[in-house]
């Protein structure tokens, strides 16, 4: 989704949120001006969050509004098939350059993680080359404490190509989440640090340096 498209979707979505239910359909039709893809996207978003009751709350009380907007500002909805093979199931996280998703690989019948670049950023060929290098470098490191990276793909979307890589789907939580929740014991801290050091050593032995090593990127 391009930045311009995002602003268009965001404006209409916010207007629909503040429109009485009886008038939402007519307002949506008027604002979309025959753009069936745009109308369908907003309708699916409304249906997805309707059961939560968020839409019935006063605007000032919508604590999850930003989460909804983040979900709008993404190239995919649940069920989207990427590269004719990977079925998007849910978003796992959002970063400065893109998002991480859980997806089902229809070819190999297993779940994987998918890391995407936003289309407006992917328009820069230097960013795409950097993304490819990340895949090649990560595949050189094989260690039990390092998430495995599988391959690089490009999904042809209506509003631009979306490069993405597939990687091992990890179950658990980030170290940053654990640190916010509790104070770690010395023994647990030592175990985590030993595993982190082993992973970094494996990368260093391949001549690679992790450029963004932090608790949010350590999965337990």
C-alpha positions in Angstrom: 0.0 0.0 0.0 1.5 3.3 -1.0 1.6 6.3 1.4 -1.0 8.1 -0.7 -3.3 5.1 -0.7 -2.9 4.7 3.1 -3.9 8.3 3.7 -7.0 7.8 1.5 -8.0 4.6 3.4 -7.3 6.2 6.8 -9.4 9.2 6.1 -12.4 7.2 4.9 -12.0 4.6 7.7 -12.0 7.3 10.4 -15.1 9.0 8.8 -16.9 5.6 8.8 -16.1 5.1 12.5 -17.9 8.3 13.4 -20.9 7.6 11.1 -24.1 6.1 12.5 -24.4 2.4 11.5 -27.5 3.0 9.4 -25.6 5.5 7.2 -22.3 3.8 6.9 -23.0 1.9 3.7 -24.2 5.0 1.8 -21.3 7.1 3.1 -18.8 4.5 2.2 -20.2 4.1 -1.3 -20.1 7.9 -1.8 -16.5 8.3 -0.6 -15.1 5.3 -2.6 -16.5 6.7 -5.9 -16.8 3.3 -7.5 -13.4 2.0 -6.3 -14.5 -1.5 -5.5 -11.1 -2.6 -4.1 -11.0 0.3 -1.7 -14.6 -0.3 -0.6 -14.0 -4.0 -0.1 -10.9 -3.3 2.0 -12.7 -1.0 4.4 -15.7 -3.3 4.7 -13.4 -6.2 5.6 -11.7 -4.1 8.2 -15.0 -3.0 9.7 -16.2 -6.6 9.8 -13.0 -7.7 11.4 -13.3 -5.3 14.3 -17.0 -5.1 14.6 -17.3 -8.1 16.9 -14.9 -6.5 19.4 -17.3 -3.6 20.2 -14.6 -1.0 19.4 -16.9 0.7 16.9 -19.5 1.3 19.5 -17.2 3.2 21.8 -16.9 7.0 21.9 -14.0 8.2 19.7 -12.0 9.4 22.8 -12.2 5.9 24.3 -10.9 3.9 21.3 -7.6 2.7 22.8 -7.1 0.2 20.0 -7.6 2.8 17.2 -3.8 3.0 16.4 -3.7 -0.8 16.2 -6.4 -0.7 13.6 -4.7 2.0 11.6 -1.4 0.0 11.7 -3.4 -2.9 10.3 -4.8 -0.7 7.5 -1.3 0.5 6.7 -0.2 -2.9 5.5 -0.1 -4.5 2.1 -2.0 -7.6 3.1 -5.2 -8.8 4.9 -5.7 -12.2 6.4 -6.1 -14.8 3.7 -4.0 -13.0 1.1 -1.9 -15.4 -1.0 1.6 -14.2 -1.7 3.6 -15.4 -4.7 0.9 -18.0 -5.4 2.1 -19.9 -2.4 2.1 -18.3 1.1 -1.3 -17.6 2.8 -1.2 -14.7 5.3 -2.7 -15.7 8.7 -1.9 -12.8 11.0 0.5 -9.9 11.6 3.3 -10.5 14.2 4.9 -7.1 14.4 5.6 -3.8 12.7 8.9 -2.1 12.1 10.2 1.0 10.4 10.6 -0.7 7.0 7.8 -3.2 7.0 6.0 -6.0 8.8 6.4 -9.6 10.0 3.6 -12.0 9.4 2.7 -15.6 10.2 1.8 -17.4 7.0 1.1 -20.9 5.8 3.2 -22.3 3.0 0.7 -24.1 0.7 3.5 -25.9 -1.2 5.4 -27.4 1.8 2.4 -27.4 4.1 4.0 -25.7 7.0 3.8 -22.3 8.8 6.6 -19.8 8.3 7.3 -16.2 9.2 7.3 -13.6 6.4 9.2 -10.3 6.6 8.0 -7.7 4.1 9.1 -4.2 2.9 6.5 -1.5 2.5 5.8 -0.9 -1.3 6.8 2.8 -1.1 10.2 1.8 0.3 10.6 -1.2 -2.0 10.5 1.3 -5.0 14.2 2.1 -4.1 16.3 -0.7 -5.8 19.1 -0.1 -3.2 16.7 -1.2 -0.4 15.7 -4.3 -2.3 19.4 -5.2 -2.8 20.1 -4.7 0.9 17.1 -7.0 1.6 18.6 -9.7 -0.7 21.9 -9.4 1.1 20.2 -9.9 4.4 18.8 -13.2 3.1 22.2 -14.3 1.7 24.1 -13.4 4.9 21.5 -15.0 7.2 21.6 -18.2 5.3 25.4 -18.5 5.9 24.8 -18.8 9.7 23.5 -22.1 10.9 23.2 -22.4 14.7 20.4 -23.6 17.0 20.2 -20.1 18.5 19.8 -18.3 15.2 16.5 -18.0 13.4 16.8 -19.8 10.0 16.1 -17.7 6.9 14.8 -19.6 3.9 14.3 -17.6 0.7 13.5 -14.3 -1.1 10.3 -13.6 -3.1 8.5 -10.7 -4.8 4.7 -10.5 -4.6 3.1 -8.6 -7.4 0.4 -6.4 -5.8 -1.9 -4.0 -7.6 -0.1 -0.9 -6.2 3.4 -2.2 -6.6 5.8 -5.1 -6.0 6.3 -6.3 -2.4 9.6 -8.0 -1.7 9.6 -10.4 1.2 11.7 -13.1 2.8 10.5 -16.3 4.4 12.0 -17.5 7.7 11.6 -19.9 10.6 8.4 -19.2 12.6 9.4 -18.9 16.2 6.9 -19.5 19.1 7.6 -17.5 22.2 8.1 -13.9 23.3 10.7 -11.3 22.9 13.2 -10.7 25.7 12.0 -7.1 25.8 8.5 -8.3 26.8 9.9 -10.5 29.6 12.0 -7.7 30.9 9.0 -5.4 31.1 7.1 -8.0 33.1 9.6 -9.2 35.6 13.1 -8.9 37.1 15.3 -11.8 35.9 17.2 -14.0 38.2 20.9 -14.2 37.9 20.7 -17.9 36.7 18.1 -17.1 34.0 20.0 -14.0 32.9 23.2 -16.1 32.5 21.4 -18.7 30.4 20.0 -16.1 28.1 23.3 -14.3 27.7 25.1 -17.5 27.0 22.7 -18.3 24.2 22.9 -14.8 22.8 26.7 -15.0 22.9 26.7 -18.3 21.1 24.5 -17.0 18.4 26.6 -13.9 17.9 29.8 -16.0 17.8 28.3 -18.1 15.0 27.6 -14.9 13.0 31.1 -13.5 13.7 32.7 -16.8 12.5 31.1 -16.1 9.1 32.5 -12.5 9.2 29.0 -11.0 9.9 28.1 -8.4 12.5 24.5 -8.0 13.7 23.4 -4.4 13.1 20.4 -4.3 15.4 21.0 -6.5 18.4 18.6 -5.6 21.2 16.1 -7.3 23.6 13.3 -6.8 21.1 15.1 -9.0 18.6 15.9 -11.8 21.0 13.2 -14.4 21.0 12.7 -16.8 23.9 
